[in-house]
């Protein structure tokens, strides 16, 4: 844990030292495309007084990708590259992050979620599938609550409903990272942005578990078995949703969309492309057992 904290603090220090231009987005290059810095695929619009930056790739059913805390479009390069062959992939830098503008008001997951809904209106997409990772997973669930008419299927990777949903060591990591920001950096535009965004993990979200019953869209809940989000919290989210499936990636952390994009993407693709079928524990087990017996050699 000590080494992890030191590494994370060093990484954050490098971001702050880079200044707003270099750290505006964690751009990632795939082939000749710099996802997160691709002018040819980009656009901006203004919602709630904030200029929001987005990129669009491919053609087909619309698919909205949502990045995590302090991230940007570039964090989702592997997902864009995979899904753009079959979908119209839409991805945006959240307010106060990446190449999107800063807001003058406190940052909340509800505001970021409403920005996403405004993006879909701006692009006139109609209902979309949504893949959200970490903070993006929280926003995906909130889209199902706040804007259900815009949602077809939801995928939430490593989402939590409240700050109690993270492990104690995750909480310590965030607090150590915040404490390590030097005083001189706290008064810079980039430093203030980092403090605002990272602090959100310690104070938000506040979603009542009972609210999830209102999400009727088919939902896939995902986690790594060594995630930053408590596994029992993830399971509670899955069990509270009326139409949900659950997958826990083996020997994986919070970063599985980056660490093992092939496993992550194929798992999500199967959910999005197959008709949703909610299993019933006893009847479906018995039905499968009967088929198994019937196929045995006589």
N, C-alpha and C positions, 0 to 999 in steps of 0.2 A: 504494500500500500504506500509506503514511504517513497519508493522509487516512482510509482505512478503519479503521486502528487507532485514530486519534483519535475517530472517530465511534463506534466500538464501546465505547471507554473511557468516553466521555461518556454513552452509553446505560446502561452498567452503573452508573455513578455515580448517575444519576437513579433507577434501580431501588433502589439501596441507600439513597438519601436518602428514598425514599418510605415506607420502613418496611414491616413485615410485612403490614399490612392492605391497603395499596394494591398491593403487589407480589406478593401471594399468588398471583395468577393473571393472565395476560395475556388478560383477557376480551375477546371480540370480539362485537359486536352485528350480527346479520343480521335485518333486519325488526324484529320486536318481541322477538326472542330474544337474550338475552345468553349466548352459549355460554361455559361455564366458570363461570357464576354464575347458573344457572337452577335455582332451588330446586324448581320443579315437576317437573323431570326428574332430580333428583339423588338420590343415596344414599351411604351410607358403610358400610364394614365393616372389620373388624380382621383383619389377617394378619401373622403374625410380630411381633406387638406394635405394629404401625403402623396407625393409622387412615387408610384410603384413601378418597378422594373420587372419585365417578364420576357420569356422566350417561348416560342412554339415550334414544334418539330413534327414532321410526318403527317399522315392522313389516315382517316378511319374514325372509329368511335372515340369520342373525347376522353382523355385520361389526365387528371390533375395530380401532379406530384407536389408534395409539401415537405420542405427540409426541416431540420432540427434547430435547436437553440444556437444562436450565433453563427449559423451556417448561411448557405446561399445555393443558388442553382447548381454550382459546380459540384457540390456534395453528392448530387444525384446523377452524375454523369453516366454511371453504369446502368442506371435504370432508364435514362433517356435513350441511350444507345440501343438498349434491348427492345423497349416498347415502341419506339418510333417506327419500326418496320410494320407494325400492325395498327397503330393508334395515332390519333392527333394528340401529341403529348404537350401539355401546358404546364409550365413551371414558373414560379415567381419568387423573387427575393422578398421576404417578409419585411414589413416596416421596421425601421431602425436596424436593418441588417442588409448585408450585401450591397447592391447598387441602388436599392430603394432608399427613399428619403427618410429623414428622422421626423418623429412626431413630437409635438410640444406637450403632450399629455402622457400620463402613466401608461405603460405598455401592459396589455392584457391579452389573454388568448381569445377572448370574445372579439376584440377589435381586429386581431389578425384574421380570425375566421370570417368576419364580415368583409374584410378586404378581399378574401378569396371569392366570396359570393359576388362581390362587385366586379372582380376580374371576369368571372363567368358571364355576367351580364354584359360587360364591355365587349367580350368576344362572341356573345350570342351563341353559346354552346348548346343550350338546353341541358338536360340532366347528364352528369358525368360519373365515371368511376373515379375514386380518389384513393391514392396511396400516400399515407403520411407516416413519417419516421420521427420518433421522439416527440418534440414539441409539435411536429407535423401530425403525429398520430392523435395528439390531443385535439388539434384543430379538425382533423377528420371526424372524430366523434362529435365535436361541436357543430360541424356542418350537418350531421345527421339530426341534431337537436334543433338548431336554429334555422336551417335552410333545407329541410327534408325534400322539398320539391326539386332541388338541384342535384340530388344524389341517386345513383343507381346502385352501386356496390361500394363498400368501404373496406379499406385495409388500414389497420392501425398497428404499426410496429413500435413496441416499447413505449406505450402511452401510460400516463398516470392521471388519476382524477383529483389528487391533492398532494401537497408536499409530503404527507405521511406515506405515500406510495413508493418512495425511494428508500434504498437501504441506508442505514446510518453512515456507512463509509462513503456512500455517494454524497450525502449531505456534507460530510467533512471535506471531501474533495472540492466541492463547490466553494465552501467557505474559505478554504486555504487558498484557492485560486484568486478569490476576490481580495483577500487580505494581502496577497503578494503584489497586487498592482501598486506601483510606487506612487507617492503623493503627487509628483510632478506630472505623471500620466493621467491622474484622475481629473485634471483640469483641462485636458485636451479634448477636442471633439470626439476622437476615437476612444479615448479612455472613458468619457462619460457614456458613450454608446455601449461599450463593453460592460460597464457596471450596470447599466439599465437592463440590458438583455440577460446577463448571467444571473442577476439578482432575482429575476422572475422565477427561477427554478426553486427558490427558497420560500416564495410567498404565494405562488399560484400553481395549478388552477384550483378551483373550488367547485367541483361537479359532484352532485349528490348521486350515489350509486343507483338509487331508485329512479333517477331521471332516465337512465339508459333504457328502461322499458319502453320509452317513447320512440326509440330508434328502430324502425321497421325494416330499413334497408338491410339486405344480406351483408354481414360483416365478418371479416377475417381478422382475428386478434393474434398478433405475433410477438414473440419474445426470444431472446437468447437464454440458454439455461444458466449463463453467468452474466445476466443483464444488470444494468444499474437500477432498474425498476424491480421491486420485490415480486417474486414469482407468484406468491399468494394473492397479491394485489391484481396482477394480470389475470389470474384465474377468476377472481371475483368479478372483474369487468366482463370476461367471457360469459360467466354464468348469469349475469344480470341482463344480458342482451337477448331479446326474444328470437333472433335469427342469426346465430353466430357459429363460427367454426374457430378452432384453436390449433395453433402449431407452435411448438417450442423447438428452436433449432439446437441441435446437440453441440456441446463443446463450443459455444458461441457467446459473444459479448453483445453489448449495445450497438456495436459497429458492424453487425453481420451484413447489412446492405452494401458496405464497402469491402469488408474482409472476404466475403463469399457471395459475390453478386449472382453467380450462376445458380446457387441453391436458392437464394432469396427470390430472384426473378422468376424462376420456374415455378416455385411454390405459389407465388402471387398470380402468375399467368394462369395456372390451373384453376385457381379460385375464380378469376375474372371471366374465363372463357367457358367454364362448365356451368350447366344449370344448377342453381342452388338447391340442395337437398338436405334438409335438416333430419338427422337420424333420430330415431326413437330407441332408447337404450335396449329395452327388452324385446319388443317386436322385431326390430331389425337384426338383433343378435340371433334370435330364434330362426328368422327367415334365412339368414346366411348359414346357420348350422344345418338347417334342413337341406339347403342346396349342396352343402359339403357332403352330407351323408348320401344324398341321391347320386352324387358323382363318383362315389367310391366303387371299386370293382365289385361286382356281384359274385 
